[in-house]
C-alpha cells in the first residue's frame, strides 16, 4: 500500500485504478485499508453480527464491505471470519439445487390447446432453438403439427 502511495505522490497517473485524495488511498472510489489494520476484524464482526447483518454468509458480507472499503486479502479474511462463526454454521441454509433424474434437469411441456392433451418431457437444459427443433421433430412423429407453439421451460 505504501509503495502505491509513494508512486502516486510522484506520478498521479502511475496506477490507473488507484487515486490519492487528502492523503488517503482509494481503489475504485473505495477507501483502501492497510492489510494488517487492527480494526478489520471489528468491521467484519459488526457487519456480520449486527441485526442488519443477521449472521449472513460470506457473499452478503463481502458485498456490504466492498461497497465502501478495500484491502488486500479482503475476500479471504471475510470468508475465514464467516466460517468460524458458530451461529452461522448452525443456522446456515444449504442452497442446493434439487437432485437430477438421470442427469436431466428441465421439464419440457407440450400442450395441444384443442384437446388439452399435454406431454411432459424431461431433458438437459437446452437452448430455445434446440427446444424448438426438438418439439417440431417430436410433434411430427405423433401425426399432428399445430400451427403455433408457445414454448416455456421450467428448470427444477
Backbone as CSV, one residue per row, in Angstrom:
resi,resn,N_x,N_y,N_z,CA_x,CA_y,CA_z,C_x,C_y,C_z
1,UNK,0.822,-1.184,0.000,0.000,0.000,0.000,0.868,1.250,0.000
2,UNK,1.900,1.263,0.808,2.750,2.456,0.879,3.508,2.670,-0.428
3,UNK,3.870,1.589,-1.111,4.562,1.724,-2.398,3.652,2.382,-3.429
4,UNK,2.385,2.013,-3.425,1.424,2.620,-4.352,1.255,4.095,-4.025
5,UNK,1.172,4.420,-2.736,1.026,5.825,-2.331,2.240,6.645,-2.751
6,UNK,3.425,6.088,-2.569,4.643,6.802,-2.971,4.668,7.024,-4.482
7,UNK,4.273,6.009,-5.240,4.219,6.151,-6.695,3.227,7.233,-7.110
8,UNK,2.082,7.271,-6.429,1.066,8.264,-6.775,1.487,9.677,-6.388
9,UNK,2.274,9.813,-5.324,2.779,11.138,-4.950,3.733,11.669,-6.015
10,UNK,4.546,10.788,-6.569,5.500,11.188,-7.605,4.783,11.392,-8.943
11,UNK,3.947,10.406,-9.315,3.244,10.454,-10.599,1.781,10.064,-10.372
12,UNK,0.849,11.025,-10.348,-0.565,10.724,-10.061,-1.228,9.754,-11.038
13,UNK,-0.635,9.545,-12.199,-1.231,8.609,-13.166,-0.496,7.268,-13.206
14,UNK,0.346,7.004,-12.224,1.142,5.771,-12.212,0.271,4.525,-12.079
15,UNK,-0.778,4.601,-11.288,-1.686,3.465,-11.081,-3.093,3.929,-11.432
16,UNK,-3.610,3.454,-12.539,-4.898,3.950,-13.032,-6.078,3.560,-12.138
17,UNK,-5.972,2.470,-11.395,-7.076,2.024,-10.545,-7.078,2.693,-9.175
18,UNK,-5.966,3.308,-8.822,-5.835,3.941,-7.513,-5.874,5.456,-7.649
19,UNK,-6.305,6.107,-6.559,-6.360,7.562,-6.528,-5.999,8.017,-5.115
20,UNK,-5.271,9.098,-5.030,-4.855,9.644,-3.742,-5.617,10.942,-3.506
21,UNK,-6.420,10.984,-2.426,-7.195,12.176,-2.090,-6.979,12.516,-0.623
22,UNK,-6.483,13.724,-0.369,-6.267,14.213,1.003,-5.483,13.213,1.848
23,UNK,-4.476,12.613,1.256,-3.620,11.690,1.980,-4.194,10.298,2.164
24,UNK,-5.347,10.033,1.581,-5.973,8.709,1.683,-5.971,8.041,0.314
25,UNK,-5.746,6.738,0.328,-5.681,5.966,-0.905,-7.044,5.346,-1.196
26,UNK,-7.501,5.484,-2.439,-8.778,4.927,-2.872,-8.551,4.001,-4.061
27,UNK,-9.277,2.907,-4.055,-9.237,1.937,-5.151,-10.656,1.822,-5.692
28,UNK,-10.882,2.252,-6.917,-12.234,2.297,-7.498,-13.198,3.029,-6.561
29,UNK,-12.806,4.174,-6.057,-13.614,5.009,-5.147,-13.911,4.336,-3.808
30,UNK,-13.134,3.346,-3.421,-13.288,2.681,-2.121,-12.036,2.941,-1.304
31,UNK,-12.224,3.287,-0.051,-11.095,3.560,0.830,-10.257,2.300,1.009
32,UNK,-8.951,2.424,0.833,-8.042,1.288,0.976,-7.500,1.264,2.402
33,UNK,-7.656,0.125,3.060,-7.127,-0.057,4.411,-5.834,-0.856,4.327
34,UNK,-4.918,-0.627,5.273,-3.706,-1.452,5.301,-4.071,-2.919,5.548
35,UNK,-3.284,-3.816,5.005,-3.570,-5.250,5.093,-3.700,-5.730,6.539
36,UNK,-2.870,-5.220,7.421,-2.874,-5.669,8.819,-3.499,-4.630,9.746
37,UNK,-4.470,-3.892,9.264,-5.158,-2.878,10.068,-5.894,-3.576,11.206
38,UNK,-5.710,-3.091,12.417,-6.223,-3.787,13.603,-7.749,-3.816,13.685
39,UNK,-8.428,-2.929,12.991,-9.890,-2.876,13.113,-10.629,-3.669,12.032
40,UNK,-9.921,-4.321,11.162,-10.581,-5.113,10.112,-11.478,-6.201,10.711
41,UNK,-11.018,-6.985,11.689,-11.925,-7.981,12.285,-13.161,-7.350,12.924
42,UNK,-13.002,-6.161,13.507,-14.138,-5.471,14.120,-15.147,-5.051,13.056
43,UNK,-14.658,-4.557,11.929,-15.542,-4.154,10.832,-16.338,-5.355,10.334
44,UNK,-15.650,-6.461,10.119,-16.330,-7.672,9.638,-17.344,-8.147,10.677
45,UNK,-16.944,-8.155,11.943,-17.828,-8.618,13.010,-19.076,-7.749,13.111
46,UNK,-18.911,-6.432,13.037,-20.060,-5.531,13.130,-21.056,-5.780,12.001
47,UNK,-20.560,-5.949,10.804,-21.465,-6.168,9.678,-22.052,-7.576,9.668
48,UNK,-21.355,-8.524,10.237,-21.846,-9.901,10.252,-22.826,-10.150,11.394
49,UNK,-22.551,-9.598,12.567,-23.343,-9.919,13.750,-24.394,-8.878,14.103
50,UNK,-24.432,-7.768,13.416,-25.431,-6.738,13.718,-26.822,-7.240,13.333
51,UNK,-27.875,-6.620,13.880,-29.230,-7.028,13.480,-29.457,-6.902,11.968
52,UNK,-28.829,-5.924,11.351,-28.950,-5.768,9.905,-28.234,-6.906,9.175
53,UNK,-27.074,-7.299,9.692,-26.310,-8.383,9.067,-26.930,-9.737,9.305
54,UNK,-27.414,-9.964,10.513,-28.106,-11.202,10.837,-27.323,-12.470,10.586
55,UNK,-26.012,-12.436,10.830,-25.148,-13.601,10.607,-25.264,-14.100,9.169
56,UNK,-25.287,-13.146,8.225,-25.356,-13.555,6.818,-24.055,-14.199,6.389
57,UNK,-24.105,-14.822,5.247,-22.960,-15.553,4.737,-21.896,-14.668,4.125
58,UNK,-20.893,-15.334,3.600,-19.703,-14.685,3.050,-20.031,-13.670,1.970
59,UNK,-20.861,-14.052,1.013,-21.105,-13.194,-0.143,-21.805,-11.896,0.252
60,UNK,-22.791,-11.969,1.130,-23.502,-10.751,1.553,-22.589,-9.810,2.321
61,UNK,-21.791,-10.350,3.206,-20.864,-9.506,3.971,-19.842,-8.884,3.029
62,UNK,-19.334,-9.665,2.098,-18.370,-9.142,1.126,-18.975,-7.990,0.339
63,UNK,-20.199,-8.128,-0.124,-20.844,-7.066,-0.895,-21.033,-5.805,-0.055
64,UNK,-21.408,-5.958,1.199,-21.595,-4.781,2.065,-20.278,-4.047,2.297
65,UNK,-19.232,-4.800,2.583,-17.941,-4.168,2.864,-17.329,-3.617,1.587
66,UNK,-17.403,-4.383,0.509,-16.764,-3.979,-0.746,-17.395,-2.734,-1.350
67,UNK,-18.555,-2.343,-0.887,-19.168,-1.119,-1.379,-18.431,0.128,-0.941
68,UNK,-17.678,0.040,0.155,-17.013,1.236,0.685,-15.535,1.042,0.980
69,UNK,-15.114,-0.186,1.241,-13.736,-0.426,1.670,-13.051,-1.460,0.786
70,UNK,-11.709,-1.423,0.845,-10.910,-2.416,0.122,-9.613,-2.629,0.884
71,UNK,-9.178,-3.874,0.966,-7.850,-4.179,1.486,-7.375,-5.469,0.843
72,UNK,-6.097,-5.657,0.847,-5.506,-6.850,0.253,-5.912,-8.073,1.069
73,UNK,-6.438,-9.089,0.410,-6.868,-10.306,1.095,-8.242,-10.182,1.724
74,UNK,-9.038,-9.225,1.273,-10.354,-8.972,1.860,-11.261,-10.199,1.760
75,UNK,-11.318,-10.819,0.608,-12.183,-11.987,0.426,-11.798,-13.120,1.374
76,UNK,-10.510,-13.366,1.483,-10.020,-14.449,2.339,-10.341,-14.160,3.808
77,UNK,-10.160,-12.913,4.235,-10.432,-12.547,5.628,-11.912,-12.698,5.969
78,UNK,-12.773,-12.236,5.080,-14.214,-12.315,5.333,-14.665,-13.771,5.355
79,UNK,-14.175,-14.553,4.411,-14.558,-15.968,4.357,-14.110,-16.700,5.620
80,UNK,-12.899,-16.424,6.076,-12.392,-17.075,7.292,-13.233,-16.691,8.500
81,UNK,-13.619,-15.423,8.591,-14.428,-14.976,9.725,-15.792,-15.662,9.720
82,UNK,-16.449,-15.682,8.571,-17.784,-16.278,8.480,-17.723,-17.775,8.772
83,UNK,-16.701,-18.458,8.287,-16.587,-19.899,8.517,-16.345,-20.231,9.986
84,UNK,-15.811,-19.297,10.754,-15.566,-19.533,12.174,-16.762,-19.157,13.044
85,UNK,-17.771,-18.534,12.464,-18.938,-18.101,13.231,-19.824,-19.311,13.533
86,UNK,-19.964,-19.640,14.817,-20.752,-20.811,15.213,-22.234,-20.628,14.909
87,UNK,-22.742,-19.418,15.110,-24.157,-19.153,14.839,-24.471,-19.369,13.370
88,UNK,-23.606,-18.872,12.504,-23.830,-19.053,11.067,-23.732,-20.528,10.694
89,UNK,-22.777,-21.236,11.269,-22.611,-22.662,10.969,-23.855,-23.461,11.361
90,UNK,-24.458,-23.105,12.494,-25.644,-23.823,12.957,-26.877,-23.506,12.122
91,UNK,-27.018,-22.258,11.704,-28.264,-21.802,11.091,-28.217,-21.604,9.589
92,UNK,-27.081,-21.834,8.974,-26.996,-21.596,7.528,-27.918,-22.553,6.786
93,UNK,-28.405,-22.086,5.666,-29.239,-22.947,4.837,-28.457,-23.309,3.591
94,UNK,-28.519,-24.540,3.231,-27.827,-25.002,2.037,-28.632,-24.584,0.815
95,UNK,-27.969,-23.981,-0.126,-28.625,-23.532,-1.350,-28.309,-24.533,-2.462
96,UNK,-28.805,-25.732,-2.304,-28.540,-26.780,-3.278,-29.720,-26.922,-4.230
97,UNK,-29.427,-27.223,-5.463,-30.484,-27.482,-6.436,-31.064,-28.868,-6.165
98,UNK,-32.308,-29.079,-6.519,-32.878,-30.419,-6.358,-32.091,-31.441,-7.175
99,UNK,-32.205,-32.678,-6.787,-31.471,-33.722,-7.491,-31.995,-33.873,-8.914
100,UNK,-31.136,-34.339,-9.781,-31.492,-34.521,-11.184,-31.888,-35.972,-11.412
101,UNK,-32.847,-36.175,-12.296,-33.263,-37.522,-12.672,-32.458,-37.939,-13.892
102,UNK,-31.534,-38.837,-13.703,-30.658,-39.304,-14.789,-29.934,-38.154,-15.471
103,UNK,-29.577,-37.146,-14.711,-28.858,-36.009,-15.265,-29.736,-35.020,-16.009
104,UNK,-31.028,-35.226,-16.005,-31.946,-34.341,-16.726,-32.580,-33.376,-15.735
105,UNK,-32.533,-32.085,-16.061,-32.974,-31.090,-15.098,-33.979,-30.088,-15.653
106,UNK,-34.540,-30.350,-16.828,-35.513,-29.445,-17.430,-36.740,-30.234,-17.847
107,UNK,-37.913,-29.716,-17.527,-39.154,-30.340,-17.977,-39.667,-29.530,-19.158
108,UNK,-39.889,-30.197,-20.266,-40.402,-29.567,-21.478,-41.858,-29.993,-21.605
109,UNK,-42.768,-29.030,-21.559,-44.196,-29.313,-21.586,-44.749,-28.928,-22.952
110,UNK,-45.395,-29.875,-23.616,-46.044,-29.627,-24.905,-47.538,-29.818,-24.684
111,UNK,-48.334,-28.774,-24.973,-49.777,-28.824,-24.746,-50.503,-28.591,-26.064
112,UNK,-51.441,-29.487,-26.377,-52.328,-29.290,-27.525,-53.524,-28.506,-27.002
113,UNK,-53.698,-27.294,-27.469,-54.763,-26.435,-26.939,-56.157,-26.907,-27.340
114,UNK,-56.272,-27.627,-28.429,-57.585,-28.101,-28.862,-58.072,-29.228,-27.958
115,UNK,-57.250,-30.253,-27.801,-57.659,-31.408,-26.993,-57.233,-31.276,-25.534
116,UNK,-56.421,-30.263,-25.250,-55.875,-30.030,-23.908,-55.043,-31.220,-23.422
117,UNK,-54.469,-31.909,-24.374,-53.596,-33.034,-24.062,-52.183,-32.498,-23.864
118,UNK,-51.499,-32.937,-22.827,-50.162,-32.427,-22.524,-49.143,-33.555,-22.524
119,UNK,-47.957,-33.227,-22.993,-46.818,-34.148,-22.962,-45.752,-33.511,-22.075
120,UNK,-45.227,-34.252,-21.132,-44.179,-33.763,-20.244,-42.904,-34.542,-20.535
121,UNK,-41.908,-33.852,-21.037,-40.655,-34.486,-21.422,-39.532,-33.892,-20.583
122,UNK,-38.619,-34.725,-20.141,-37.513,-34.188,-19.346,-36.206,-34.308,-20.122
123,UNK,-35.442,-33.216,-20.080,-34.200,-33.106,-20.836,-33.166,-32.349,-20.023
124,UNK,-31.981,-32.272,-20.587,-30.962,-31.369,-20.067,-31.382,-29.949,-20.436
125,UNK,-30.775,-28.963,-19.799,-31.081,-27.586,-20.173,-30.664,-27.379,-21.624
126,UNK,-31.587,-26.951,-22.406,-31.338,-26.762,-23.833,-31.601,-25.308,-24.198
127,UNK,-31.022,-24.892,-25.273,-31.312,-23.546,-25.748,-32.687,-23.530,-26.401
128,UNK,-33.252,-22.362,-26.539,-34.585,-22.243,-27.119,-34.618,-22.789,-28.541
129,UNK,-33.570,-22.569,-29.281,-33.528,-23.067,-30.657,-33.544,-24.591,-30.690
130,UNK,-32.770,-25.227,-29.811,-32.757,-26.694,-29.768,-34.109,-27.228,-29.311
131,UNK,-34.755,-26.530,-28.377,-36.083,-26.943,-27.919,-37.087,-26.851,-29.066
132,UNK,-36.973,-25.812,-29.867,-37.882,-25.627,-30.995,-37.760,-26.794,-31.977
133,UNK,-36.529,-27.127,-32.365,-36.335,-28.228,-33.308,-36.771,-29.557,-32.703
134,UNK,-36.527,-29.743,-31.418,-36.936,-30.963,-30.740,-38.456,-31.097,-30.763
135,UNK,-39.163,-30.018,-30.478,-40.625,-30.076,-30.446,-41.193,-30.330,-31.837
136,UNK,-40.601,-29.710,-32.859,-41.078,-29.954,-34.225,-40.879,-31.418,-34.605
137,UNK,-39.737,-31.977,-34.257,-39.441,-33.369,-34.591,-40.385,-34.308,-33.842
138,UNK,-40.582,-34.068,-32.540,-41.412,-34.947,-31.725,-42.876,-34.851,-32.135
139,UNK,-43.378,-33.644,-32.350,-44.778,-33.483,-32.729,-45.047,-34.030,-34.124
140,UNK,-44.053,-33.951,-34.996,-44.209,-34.509,-36.334,-44.381,-36.019,-36.292
141,UNK,-43.758,-36.688,-35.321,-43.843,-38.146,-35.199,-45.209,-38.598,-34.691
142,UNK,-45.940,-37.754,-33.992,-47.235,-38.162,-33.432,-48.370,-37.961,-34.415
143,UNK,-48.094,-37.390,-35.578,-49.122,-37.270,-36.599,-49.844,-35.940,-36.613
144,UNK,-49.556,-35.060,-35.695,-50.189,-33.745,-35.741,-49.125,-32.678,-35.543
145,UNK,-49.321,-31.576,-36.194,-48.372,-30.474,-36.085,-49.161,-29.176,-36.004
146,UNK,-49.301,-28.591,-34.823,-50.088,-27.365,-34.691,-49.440,-26.195,-35.429
147,UNK,-50.257,-25.176,-35.669,-49.765,-24.017,-36.399,-48.960,-23.077,-35.519
148,UNK,-49.175,-23.092,-34.216,-48.429,-22.184,-33.335,-47.858,-22.957,-32.156
149,UNK,-46.771,-22.429,-31.649,-46.107,-23.018,-30.489,-45.973,-21.948,-29.420
150,UNK,-46.134,-22.331,-28.183,-45.811,-21.460,-27.061,-44.881,-22.277,-26.185
151,UNK,-43.599,-21.949,-26.248,-42.603,-22.740,-25.538,-42.238,-22.039,-24.244
152,UNK,-42.397,-22.736,-23.129,-41.972,-22.246,-21.826,-41.179,-23.367,-21.175
153,UNK,-40.046,-23.028,-20.603,-39.254,-24.049,-19.923,-39.202,-23.739,-18.448
154,UNK,-39.199,-24.762,-17.648,-39.042,-24.619,-16.210,-37.916,-25.527,-15.786
155,UNK,-36.924,-24.957,-15.145,-35.818,-25.761,-14.634,-36.088,-26.060,-13.177
156,UNK,-35.883,-27.270,-12.777,-36.050,-27.618,-11.368,-34.774,-28.085,-10.790
